[in-house]
Amino acid sequence: MAVPRTLLEHGRVLFQMNKTRDLFSTYLRSYKNQETGMYPAKNRLRTLQVAAALGAAVALPAMAQTSVQVTGLVDTYVGSMKYSGDSGRTNVVNSGGLTTSWIGFKGTEDLGGGLKAKFNLTSFFRADTGQAGRFDGNETLFSRDANVGLIGGFGAISLGRDLAPNFLPSILFNPFGDSFQLSPLILHMDVPWFNASGWTNSVAGDTGWSNEVIYTTPDFGGLKANFHYQFGEQAGNTGKNNIGANVLYFHGPLALTAYYQRVKVNNPLELSPGNVQPTTNIPLPSGMVAARQSAWFLGATYDFTVAKLFATYDQTSHDIDLKDKTLQLGTSIPLGQGAVLASWANTKRSGAAVGESLKRNTASLGYDYNMSKRTDLYAIYMYDKITEQTVGNSVALGIRHRF
């Protein structure tokens, strides 16, 4: 929903338009009186007032160069959920089956000469309860986006809280996108489990970084790169920071991606008092809190029209003796007004920090039905197994609406 600048400005515009209309009516009456010779001086003054008002009305369209958009997404599902390591099954009405629910404001201003200013302020929320944020805890108001920047022929620059280097490559190159509940790849990379499995996300830190600067290159024939730098903001320790970059290439049916990131700050495990999992108080595996992690990722998709294939491989390593290697394969097959979605991810975890090597296999199969361009229904089954843990089986039926 695009509105000029702010709702207040919008109201002012309507007020000025109504005022101009009223003055124009007065002008017509004045003109008739002027023709009959009644009050000529007052009529000429009123004519000048009307001309000024009409001039202001003509200038109003210039405000269209600036816009603010109220935007967001609501995703809620009914499910019977059991992940590997859970003590039992949980029946739920939950938020964020395929996409985490969010709402916010986005805006741009045309500065002329091909230069634009832009801002993003967006928040996560849980549609099942109405609570703010993705989870209980210290999540900030605008944890999804809180940034301002410039866009031009040079590319784009953004300052504030924005995406981490790993996020776009991982969600664009698996068929379940940014599902933190049902995407095998995202579950392995980004979601820690606070159950008996003690499984931690393979990629350290959040999917967004605070105190960040991002430079995005112009599009070179479908090739674009993003360079990320997160300030640690620790006095006397300028080396405590995060760096990363990703590359995305789209050309016809083919898409390729890669990213690298080195993380020293914003690792949620560092915030866990006593090195235990919140809520359950189950100790994390010895040495799991790392001071530094490096991660790299490769991905490809190819659309054969009858089916789109996905493949990714990523590897992480810590300054402690811990490594994760994750392979993901998937497909999206058009069927009717929707698509059949399938994905499998396998992670091998090794190193002294965990002792005996661990494996995790997760597979999801579902159907996403498009009711319109903005609303879809989905039904998904997921299998999940971690070494020496109970098997998990989950089913979810949900609806997602974009606005």
SVG drawing of the C-alpha trace seen along z (x, -y; Angstrom):
<svg xmlns="http://www.w3.org/2000/svg" viewBox="-24 -47 67 91">
<polyline fill="none" stroke="black" stroke-width="0.4" points="0.0,0.0 1.9,-3.0 1.2,-6.4 3.0,-9.8 5.7,-10.1 3.7,-9.5 0.0,-9.2 0.2,-12.7 1.4,-14.0 -1.3,-12.0 -3.9,-13.8 -2.4,-17.2 -2.6,-16.4 -6.3,-15.5 -6.9,-18.7 -5.1,-20.8 -7.1,-19.2 -10.4,-19.9 -9.3,-23.4 -8.4,-24.0 -11.8,-22.6 -13.6,-25.0 -11.5,-28.0 -12.2,-27.1 -15.9,-27.2 -15.5,-30.5 -13.5,-31.7 -16.4,-30.9 -18.9,-32.8 -16.4,-35.6 -16.0,-35.7 -19.7,-36.0 -19.9,-38.9 -16.9,-40.5 -18.8,-40.4 -21.7,-42.3 -19.4,-44.8 -19.9,-43.9 -16.9,-44.3 -14.2,-44.3 -11.2,-44.9 -12.2,-42.0 -12.9,-39.8 -9.5,-40.4 -7.8,-39.6 -9.9,-36.4 -8.8,-35.5 -5.2,-35.8 -5.8,-33.6 -7.3,-30.9 -4.5,-31.1 -2.0,-30.6 -4.0,-27.6 -4.2,-26.1 -0.5,-26.5 0.1,-24.6 -2.2,-21.9 -0.2,-21.5 2.9,-21.1 1.4,-18.3 2.3,-15.4 6.0,-16.0 5.3,-14.3 4.9,-11.0 8.7,-10.9 8.7,-9.8 6.8,-6.7 6.3,-4.6 5.0,-1.0 3.3,0.9 4.1,4.6 4.4,8.0 3.4,11.6 1.2,13.8 1.9,17.5 0.0,19.9 -0.3,23.7 -1.9,26.6 0.5,29.4 1.5,32.5 5.3,32.0 8.0,34.3 11.7,33.6 14.5,36.0 15.4,36.0 11.9,34.8 10.5,36.7 7.1,36.8 4.7,35.4 3.2,31.9 0.0,30.8 0.1,27.1 -1.4,24.1 1.9,22.3 3.3,19.4 5.8,19.5 5.3,22.8 6.9,21.8 7.9,18.2 8.3,16.4 5.5,13.9 6.5,10.2 5.3,6.7 6.9,3.4 7.6,0.3 9.7,-0.2 10.3,-3.5 12.3,-5.2 12.9,-8.8 14.0,-9.8 16.9,-12.2 17.4,-12.9 20.2,-11.9 19.4,-8.2 20.0,-8.3 17.5,-7.1 17.4,-6.9 15.8,-3.9 14.9,-2.5 13.5,0.7 12.0,1.2 10.4,4.6 9.5,6.8 8.9,10.5 5.8,11.7 4.0,14.9 0.6,15.0 -0.6,17.9 -0.3,15.8 0.2,12.2 3.5,12.0 6.3,9.9 9.5,11.5 10.4,15.1 10.9,16.4 10.9,15.5 13.9,13.5 15.7,10.3 14.8,10.0 14.7,6.4 11.7,4.6 13.0,4.4 15.0,7.6 14.2,8.4 15.4,5.1 16.4,1.7 18.5,0.0 18.9,-3.0 20.9,-3.5 21.4,-4.7 20.7,-3.1 22.3,-4.4 24.4,-3.5 27.2,-2.5 25.0,0.2 23.7,-0.1 24.9,-0.7 23.0,0.2 23.7,-0.7 22.1,0.9 20.6,4.3 20.3,6.3 20.8,9.8 23.8,12.0 25.8,13.3 24.4,16.8 20.7,15.9 19.9,15.2 21.9,18.2 20.4,20.6 16.7,19.6 16.8,19.1 18.5,22.5 16.2,24.9 12.6,25.6 11.2,24.8 12.7,21.3 13.1,19.6 11.0,22.2 12.5,22.5 10.0,25.3 10.0,27.5 13.0,26.8 15.7,29.5 18.5,27.2 17.4,24.3 16.8,26.6 20.4,27.9 22.0,24.6 20.1,22.1 18.0,23.7 19.4,24.9 17.3,27.7 16.7,27.3 15.9,30.9 17.8,34.1 19.7,34.1 21.7,31.0 21.9,30.2 23.2,26.7 22.8,24.8 25.8,25.5 26.1,21.8 27.0,19.5 25.0,16.4 21.7,15.1 20.4,14.8 20.7,11.1 23.6,9.0 23.4,5.8 25.8,2.8 26.4,3.8 27.5,2.2 26.5,3.9 27.7,2.9 25.8,4.4 27.3,4.2 25.3,3.3 23.8,6.1 26.3,7.4 24.3,9.5 22.6,11.4 25.6,11.4 25.5,9.5 27.6,9.6 27.0,8.4 29.9,7.5 29.1,7.5 31.0,6.1 29.6,6.2 31.3,4.0 31.9,5.7 31.8,2.4 34.1,3.6 36.6,1.0 40.2,1.9 39.3,5.0 38.7,3.9 39.4,7.5 36.2,8.7 34.0,8.4 32.2,10.4 33.0,10.3 31.4,12.0 30.3,11.9 27.9,13.7 27.5,13.9 24.3,14.6 24.0,15.4 20.7,15.7 20.6,16.4 17.5,18.1 16.8,21.5 20.2,21.5 21.1,20.0 24.3,20.2 25.4,18.9 28.3,18.9 29.1,17.3 31.8,17.1 31.6,15.7 33.9,15.5 32.0,15.0 33.5,13.7 30.4,12.0 26.6,12.5 26.8,16.2 23.7,17.0 25.6,19.7 27.8,17.1 24.7,15.7 23.9,19.0 24.7,18.7 26.8,21.6 27.0,23.1 23.6,24.8 20.5,24.7 17.8,22.2 14.5,23.7 15.7,27.3 19.0,26.5 20.6,29.4 24.4,28.9 25.7,28.3 28.4,30.7 31.8,29.8 33.5,26.9 30.6,26.0 31.0,22.3 33.4,21.1 35.1,17.8 35.4,18.0 33.7,19.8 34.3,19.9 31.7,21.1 31.4,21.4 28.6,22.5 27.9,23.4 24.5,23.7 22.8,24.3 19.3,24.6 18.2,25.4 14.6,25.1 13.7,27.7 10.1,26.3 8.7,29.8 10.8,29.7 13.2,27.3 16.3,29.0 18.2,27.7 21.6,28.6 23.7,27.1 26.8,27.9 28.2,26.0 31.0,26.5 31.7,24.9 34.8,25.0 35.5,23.6 38.6,22.5 37.7,25.4 37.9,28.9 34.4,29.0 33.3,29.3 29.9,29.6 29.4,30.7 25.9,30.4 24.6,31.6 21.1,30.7 19.1,31.9 15.6,30.8 13.0,30.3 10.0,28.3 7.5,29.8 4.6,27.7 1.3,29.4 -2.1,27.7 -2.2,24.2 0.8,25.1 3.9,27.2 5.1,30.4 8.1,29.7 10.7,32.2 14.1,31.7 16.6,33.8 19.6,32.6 22.4,34.6 24.8,33.1 28.0,34.9 29.4,33.4 32.8,34.3 35.6,33.2 36.8,33.5 34.1,31.1 31.4,33.7 33.4,36.9 32.0,39.6 30.9,38.2 27.2,37.4 24.8,37.5 21.5,35.9 19.1,36.7 16.0,34.7 13.6,35.0 10.4,33.0 7.7,33.6 4.7,31.3 2.4,29.4 2.0,25.7 -1.3,24.5 -1.5,20.9 -5.0,19.5 -3.9,16.1 -0.7,14.2 -0.6,13.4 -2.2,16.3 -1.3,20.0 -2.1,23.2 0.4,25.9 0.5,29.4 3.9,30.9 5.3,34.1 8.8,34.1 11.1,37.0 14.0,36.1 16.8,38.4 19.9,37.6 22.5,40.2 21.4,42.0 18.2,40.0 14.6,40.9 13.1,40.5 11.0,37.4 7.9,37.3 5.9,34.1 2.8,33.0 1.7,29.4 -1.2,27.8 -1.0,24.0 -2.0,20.8 0.3,17.9 -0.8,14.4 1.5,11.6 0.5,7.9"/>
</svg>
